[in-house]
Amino acid sequence: MSFLKSAPLLFALLFVAPALADETKWRHGDTLFGELKHGADFTHYPHANPDAPRGGHLKRASFGGFDSFNPFVVRGRTPSGLSYFGGLLYDGLFEQSLDQPSAAYGLVADKFRKADDSSWAVYHINEKARWHDGKPITPEDVIWSMEAMRTNYPLWKDYFKNVKSVESTGNNEVTFTFTQKGNRELPHIIGDLPILPKHWWEGVDADGNKRDISKPTTEPPLGSGPYRIGKYDLGKYITWDRVKDYWAKDIPVRKGRYNYDSIRYTYFLDESAMWEAFKKGGLSDYKVEGRENRWKKEYDFPAVKRGDVITQTFRTTRSQLYTGFYFNTRKDKFKNPKVREAITLMFDFETLNKNLFFNLYKRTDSFFEGGELESSTVPNGRELEILEAYHDQLPADLFTKPFTLPDYTKRSSTRKYQRRAIKLLKEASLKFNDKRQLTTANGKPFTIEFITADPNAERKTNAFIESLKRIGITASLRILDTSQYKNRLDNFDFDITSTLTAQSLSPGNEQREYWSSAAADRPGTRNFSGIKEPMIDELVEKIILAPDRQELLHLTHALDRILKWRYYAIPQWHNPEIWFAKWKHIQVPEPQPGYSGIDSLSFWIDTKIEAELRK
């Protein structure tokens, strides 16, 4: 826009008219780069079968438990099927596409328009949109939902930080005005907002108590989505019942999907028990396998041999999940990057992959793994120009050497990395006592407690713990139940935790919650490492305001490179395939969407086969 202001008047007028015309144009969908895959005549996803039979009762197994039906606060554990994006219960304004990155189509809102400079957006509420009690979804619900989300949940607070106002502007329209121009992603992600029923949350429960969106609740809330909460026993099971008169059943992003009459999640406290439940059938109808040993060796049980259980593999074109050991740099012992690098050097992925994982995994080496967002080789061109602004704050090697992780394929690697690690620890002014234990600045032994809720974590962590002994560090692993783990993670009460983060192919406003100083000490955010660096804050804001795709790529490469060279986390591995197994009554339309890999809500149940299996 500044370019137009400095141009001759005639030149400016030639461009103003098209811009205004575009701003008045209603859109059925939106994409942050490229063209929308589906036009205004979009009726259903290509992978979804609009004639799929409806019926049957899907059974799923879940780990842990739940104690609340409010996913929009940090406290409490919500059940499977419910999330801070709405899940099965709540619909959002728009819905992110299953078959194209950074694209979205209408749901509660059937269309939207936005300013050419991204300073505002208007969403039009579909007049057919209804709550499960039959009342219409209104602009007032949207306004109330935005305020509730930003007040109570860290993700939404950062996501919608630059929303200045939300107003009902007539004709079932809601206008969002922003505090800045040029935030190309913000008009788009407004569509992610799950809409809550203001009249229900401001009402009272059966006992006359006023409801409170800021607190956990065990009262099943009113929703607008394809399912409502049916029978349940807190922490043990929950049944989701399909809404037969669901208002959006013929909306393009819904048609041919959500075909089960009910979905029941049964909870287990032991992962082995979940596996046995799947093998037996009746409590778990399909499974995405996460254990390589099981996938390789244990899918030979009787139901597989009979053909009652079928295995498949799928691939996805989206970014890979980043799983890593995150250092808590809020603790003094992890503040020095040299200490974090030394510990990173002692993690031997190659031996784990060979001895335990059948060489099925790939080493992750980027926070934006998979695709054009990840940094590689050495910085050059525009990325180098961006990084030069922070030259004095970064290690010299960042500019001249590719970032590499330790490679233990050679037998001599162990001693080599041990020597390098000890050298780094000494450069960080740490010392060894007469028992060859590494000590902290106050002379106490340097200890590390790993925390996780993964019951299988010993397999991947114990070897790392043994390796750390060689540099004088005493480490231990604590496996917590899901409630304890969530509480400690939300409050950053850990030394190192093994967890994961997911990135889209168009990073933007959510990066504040991952890396910003403002998120570092706010409970419940995903800035697990407690990063507080002005240069990273600055890069995040530049990413959010990137004027085009090319600049976004350069800025993301720079951010990724800095995060790697600062050693905030030890990357683990990813699986390029999705390992999937199902009982044969579960029908999967093919091909499944390549971007998301699997859309389990496009499946349906062959009730005749289901009945035969249950005999």
RAUR-V848887 format. One record per helix or strand. SS is the DSSP state (~ for helix, > for strand). FROM is the first residue (numbers start at 1). TO is the last residue. If there is no record, write none. Layout:
BEGIN
ss=[SS & SS]
from=[FROM & FROM]
to=[TO & TO]
END
This chain:
BEGIN
ss=[~ & ~ & > & > & > & > & > & > & > & > & > & > & > & > & ~ & ~ & > & > & ~ & > & ~ & > & > & > & > & > & ~ & > & ~ & ~ & > & > & ~ & ~ & ~ & > & ~ & ~ & ~ & ~ & > & > & > & > & ~ & > & ~ & > & ~ & ~ & ~ & ~ & > & > & > & > & ~ & > & ~]
from=[2 & 9 & 27 & 29 & 57 & 68 & 78 & 92 & 94 & 103 & 109 & 120 & 130 & 136 & 139 & 154 & 163 & 173 & 186 & 194 & 198 & 204 & 210 & 227 & 237 & 262 & 271 & 286 & 292 & 302 & 309 & 322 & 332 & 337 & 349 & 362 & 381 & 391 & 397 & 413 & 431 & 438 & 445 & 447 & 457 & 474 & 482 & 496 & 511 & 517 & 534 & 549 & 569 & 573 & 578 & 586 & 600 & 604 & 607]
to=[6 & 23 & 27 & 31 & 63 & 68 & 78 & 92 & 96 & 106 & 114 & 125 & 130 & 136 & 152 & 159 & 168 & 178 & 192 & 194 & 201 & 204 & 210 & 233 & 242 & 268 & 280 & 289 & 297 & 306 & 314 & 327 & 334 & 345 & 355 & 363 & 388 & 393 & 400 & 427 & 432 & 439 & 445 & 452 & 469 & 479 & 490 & 501 & 515 & 520 & 544 & 565 & 571 & 574 & 583 & 587 & 602 & 605 & 614]
END
